[in-house]
Amino acid sequence: MPIKYKQLLTSAMQMILHHKYLWFFGLFSAFLTGGFSYRIDDGSFLYNWQQLQSTGIFDLSIFSKITELAQVNPTGLIVQASILIAVIILGLFLLWLAIVSQGALINSVSKIDSNKKTDFSDGLQAGKKHFWAIFFFRVLERVVIVALLLVVLVSAFAALAVSQQIFIRLIYYIATVVVIILIFLLTIAVRYAISYQVIKDLRFIESLQVGFWLLKRNFLASIEAGIIIFAVSFVLGFLVLMLLAAAVIPFAFLLFIFFKLAFNAVLMAVLITGIITLFILIVIIGGILGAFNDIYWTLVFLQVAKNNPKSIIRSVFN
């Protein structure tokens, strides 16, 4: 029988409401599932590429620039190097936390769904245990996505070079659609593989093979699940924007009043309070939405791995 998506979404919401520590994991796990984007028409790719080339990292002239800066302004070099090292350390820590959080979410949802005892510490330990496996899954996913996007980029340059030929542009549009579909399927297969790794504790290659096999066996059901969570996320995102706009309106009104009355001290207090409130709301909502996405896909995995459900389309035709 098909997946009961209404029941599945309700279960995901109940987990979020009753296990609020999942918000923390969801906030950082969202860094890994934030999707992908690329822009070609506005020249942003070429601009970023030129900026990277200007640093001299490809022709190794960057080392001579560092030497010159050390001779002219050694203090500035030390400050810039310290900032760079701090940013790198912070980035690595956030990457570690994001990967651990995704493993923790999958482990926690699996145990909650099976009525097993679990908590924040148990999820964190599971995430740390499977850190390297999840890391290599995500690296493999990103490498394949970049390769596929390069195909679109090459076709885009070809289309722009011969803009008068409709056939070339048609090839570009077809390549874009095909790449988007492939990336969509790849993310689902990797998600299944990660779930197998965390829940079943399989080996890396075995998890990867079973993940793609599970996608093949439940192809239509997986596509339906992806379309449904995309639609739900779109609606939730719209509601979140409306909520944030509603939260900003009172502070904007107060700022306008105190600005007119020239109460600078109160104006600054209202501004700081508004910024802090908005930041807290964004963090909480981001954690909830991130947790909701991971909970949903974990529940989908548990159903397709156990029951081999039929797709709604196939059930209708049957």
C-alpha positions in Angstrom: 0.0 0.0 0.0 1.1 3.6 -0.6 2.9 5.7 2.1 0.4 7.5 4.3 1.9 11.0 4.0 -0.6 12.7 6.2 0.2 10.3 9.0 3.9 10.6 8.3 3.9 14.4 8.4 1.8 14.3 11.6 4.4 11.9 13.2 7.2 14.3 12.2 5.4 17.2 13.8 4.8 15.2 17.0 8.4 14.3 17.3 9.4 18.0 16.9 6.9 19.1 19.6 7.8 16.3 22.1 11.5 16.1 21.6 12.7 19.7 21.4 16.4 18.7 21.6 16.0 17.7 17.9 15.8 21.4 17.1 19.5 21.8 18.0 20.5 19.0 15.7 18.1 20.3 13.0 19.6 23.7 13.0 23.1 22.5 12.1 22.0 19.5 10.0 20.3 22.0 7.7 23.8 23.2 6.5 24.1 19.8 4.7 20.7 19.8 3.2 20.4 23.4 2.1 20.3 22.4 -1.6 22.3 23.8 -4.4 22.1 26.8 -6.7 24.0 28.2 -9.6 23.8 31.3 -11.7 25.2 31.8 -15.2 23.4 34.7 -16.9 24.5 37.4 -14.5 28.2 36.5 -14.8 28.6 35.7 -11.1 30.5 32.5 -11.8 33.0 34.4 -14.0 33.3 37.2 -11.5 34.1 34.8 -8.6 36.5 32.9 -10.8 38.4 36.1 -11.7 38.5 37.1 -8.1 40.0 33.7 -7.2 42.6 34.0 -9.9 43.5 37.5 -8.8 44.7 36.0 -5.5 47.5 34.2 -7.4 46.6 30.8 -5.9 46.9 29.1 -9.3 50.2 30.5 -10.4 51.7 30.4 -6.9 52.3 34.1 -7.0 50.3 34.4 -3.8 53.4 33.4 -1.8 55.4 36.4 -3.3 52.4 38.7 -2.3 52.5 37.3 1.2 56.3 38.0 1.4 55.8 41.6 0.2 53.0 42.2 2.7 55.2 40.8 5.5 58.0 43.3 4.6 55.7 46.3 4.2 53.1 45.6 7.0 54.0 42.6 9.2 51.4 43.6 11.8 48.6 43.6 9.1 49.8 40.2 7.9 49.6 38.7 11.4 46.1 40.1 11.9 44.9 38.9 8.6 46.4 35.5 9.1 44.9 35.2 12.6 41.5 36.1 11.2 41.9 33.6 8.4 42.9 30.8 10.8 40.0 31.6 13.2 37.5 31.5 10.2 38.9 28.1 9.1 38.7 26.7 12.6 35.2 27.9 13.0 34.2 26.6 9.6 35.7 23.1 10.4 33.9 23.1 13.7 30.5 23.9 12.0 31.1 21.2 9.4 31.8 18.7 12.2 28.7 19.8 14.1 26.5 19.6 11.0 27.6 16.1 10.1 27.3 14.9 13.7 23.9 16.5 14.0 22.6 14.7 10.9 23.7 11.4 12.3 22.2 12.2 15.6 18.9 13.1 14.1 18.6 9.9 12.1 19.6 7.8 15.1 17.1 9.6 17.4 14.2 9.5 15.0 14.8 5.8 14.4 14.7 5.0 18.1 11.7 7.3 18.8 9.8 5.6 16.0 10.6 2.2 17.5 9.6 3.4 21.0 13.2 3.0 22.3 14.7 5.2 24.9 17.0 8.0 23.6 18.1 11.5 24.4 20.4 14.3 23.3 23.5 12.5 24.6 22.6 9.2 22.9 22.0 11.0 19.6 25.3 12.9 19.9 27.3 9.8 20.5 25.7 8.1 17.4 26.5 11.1 15.3 30.1 11.1 16.4 30.4 7.4 15.8 29.3 7.7 12.2 31.0 11.0 11.5 33.5 9.8 8.9 31.0 7.7 7.0 28.5 10.6 6.7 31.4 13.0 5.8 32.5 10.8 2.9 28.9 10.3 1.7 28.4 14.1 1.6 31.8 14.6 -0.1 30.9 12.1 -2.8 27.6 13.7 -3.2 29.1 17.2 -3.6 31.7 15.9 -6.1 29.1 14.4 -8.3 26.9 17.4 -8.1 29.8 19.7 -9.1 30.6 17.5 -12.0 27.0 17.5 -13.2 26.8 21.3 -12.8 29.9 21.7 -14.9 28.1 19.9 -17.6 25.4 22.5 -17.5 28.0 25.3 -17.4 29.8 24.0 -20.5 26.5 23.7 -22.3 25.7 27.2 -21.2 28.9 28.6 -22.6 28.2 26.7 -25.8 24.7 28.2 -26.0 26.0 31.7 -25.4 28.7 31.4 -27.9 26.3 30.4 -30.7 23.2 32.2 -29.4 21.7 32.2 -32.9 21.4 28.5 -33.1 18.2 27.3 -31.4 19.3 23.7 -31.4 22.3 24.5 -29.1 20.0 26.4 -26.7 17.6 23.4 -26.7 20.5 21.1 -25.8 21.4 23.5 -22.9 17.8 23.4 -21.5 17.5 19.7 -21.8 20.9 19.2 -20.1 19.8 21.5 -17.3 16.5 19.5 -16.7 18.4 16.2 -16.8 21.0 17.4 -14.4 18.4 18.7 -11.9 16.6 15.3 -12.0 19.9 13.4 -11.6 20.9 15.6 -8.6 17.4 15.1 -7.1 17.8 11.3 -7.4 21.4 11.4 -6.1 20.4 13.2 -3.0 17.7 10.7 -2.2 20.0 7.7 -2.8 22.7 9.3 -0.6 20.1 10.0 2.1 19.1 6.3 2.1 22.7 5.2 2.3 23.4 7.5 5.3 20.3 6.1 7.0 21.4 2.6 6.4 24.9 3.5 7.8 23.5 5.1 11.0 20.6 2.7 11.7 21.9 -0.6 10.4 25.6 0.1 11.0 26.7 -1.2 7.7 30.0 -0.7 5.9 30.4 2.4 3.7 30.4 0.6 0.3 27.6 -1.7 1.5 25.5 1.2 2.6 26.1 3.0 -0.7 25.1 0.0 -2.7 21.9 -0.7 -0.6 21.0 3.0 -0.8 21.0 3.0 -4.6 19.2 -0.4 -4.6 16.5 1.0 -2.3 16.0 4.0 -4.6 15.7 1.7 -7.6 13.2 -0.6 -5.9 11.1 2.3 -4.6 11.7 4.7 -7.5 8.3 6.3 -7.9 7.6 6.3 -4.1 10.8 8.1 -3.5 10.1 10.7 -6.1 6.6 11.3 -4.6 8.2 11.7 -1.2 10.6 14.3 -2.5 7.9 16.2 -4.3 5.7 16.2 -1.2 8.4 17.5 1.1 9.3 20.1 -1.4 5.7 21.3 -1.5 5.4 21.3 2.3 8.7 23.1 2.7 7.6 25.7 0.2 4.4 26.3 2.2 6.2 26.3 5.5 8.8 28.7 4.2 6.1 31.1 3.1 4.4 30.9 6.5 7.7 31.6 8.2 8.3 34.7 6.1 4.9 35.9 7.1 5.6 35.2 10.7 8.9 37.1 10.6 7.3 40.0 8.8 4.6 40.1 11.5 7.3 40.0 14.2 9.2 42.9 12.6 6.2 45.2 12.2 5.8 46.2 15.9 9.5 47.0 16.2 9.4 49.0 13.0 6.4 51.0 14.3 8.2 51.7 17.6 11.4 52.7 15.8 9.4 55.2 13.7 7.7 56.7 16.7 10.9 57.1 18.8 12.8 58.4 15.8 10.1 61.1 15.3 10.3 61.9 19.1 14.1 62.0 19.0 14.4 59.5 21.9 17.8 58.2 20.8 18.4 56.0 23.9 15.0 54.3 23.6 15.5 54.1 19.9 18.7 52.2 20.3 17.2 49.9 22.9 14.3 49.1 20.6 16.6 48.4 17.7 18.8 46.1 19.7 15.8 44.3 21.2 14.3 43.8 17.7 17.6 42.4 16.3 18.0 40.0 19.2 14.3 38.9 18.9 14.6 38.4 15.2 17.8 36.4 15.6 16.2 34.1 18.2 13.2 33.5 16.0 15.4 32.7 13.0 17.4 30.2 15.1 14.4 28.5 16.5 12.5 28.3 13.2 15.6 27.2 11.4 16.1 24.4 13.9 12.5 23.3 13.6 12.5 23.3 9.8 15.9 21.5 9.6 14.7 18.9 12.1 11.4 18.5 10.2 13.2 17.8 6.9 15.5 15.1 8.5 12.7 13.5 10.5 10.6 13.3 7.4 13.3 11.6 5.3 14.2 9.2 8.1 10.5 8.1 8.4 10.3 7.7 4.7 13.4 5.6 4.7 12.0 3.4 7.5 8.9 2.8 5.5 10.4 2.1 2.2 13.1 -0.2 3.7 10.6 -2.2 5.7 7.3 -2.2 3.7 8.3 -1.6 0.1 5.3 0.7 -0.4 3.6 1.3 -3.7 3.5 4.7 -5.2 0.3 6.7 -5.4 0.4 6.9 -9.1 0.9 3.1 -9.5 -2.0 2.5 -7.1 -4.3 4.8 -9.0 -3.6 3.1 -12.3 -3.9 -0.4 -10.8 
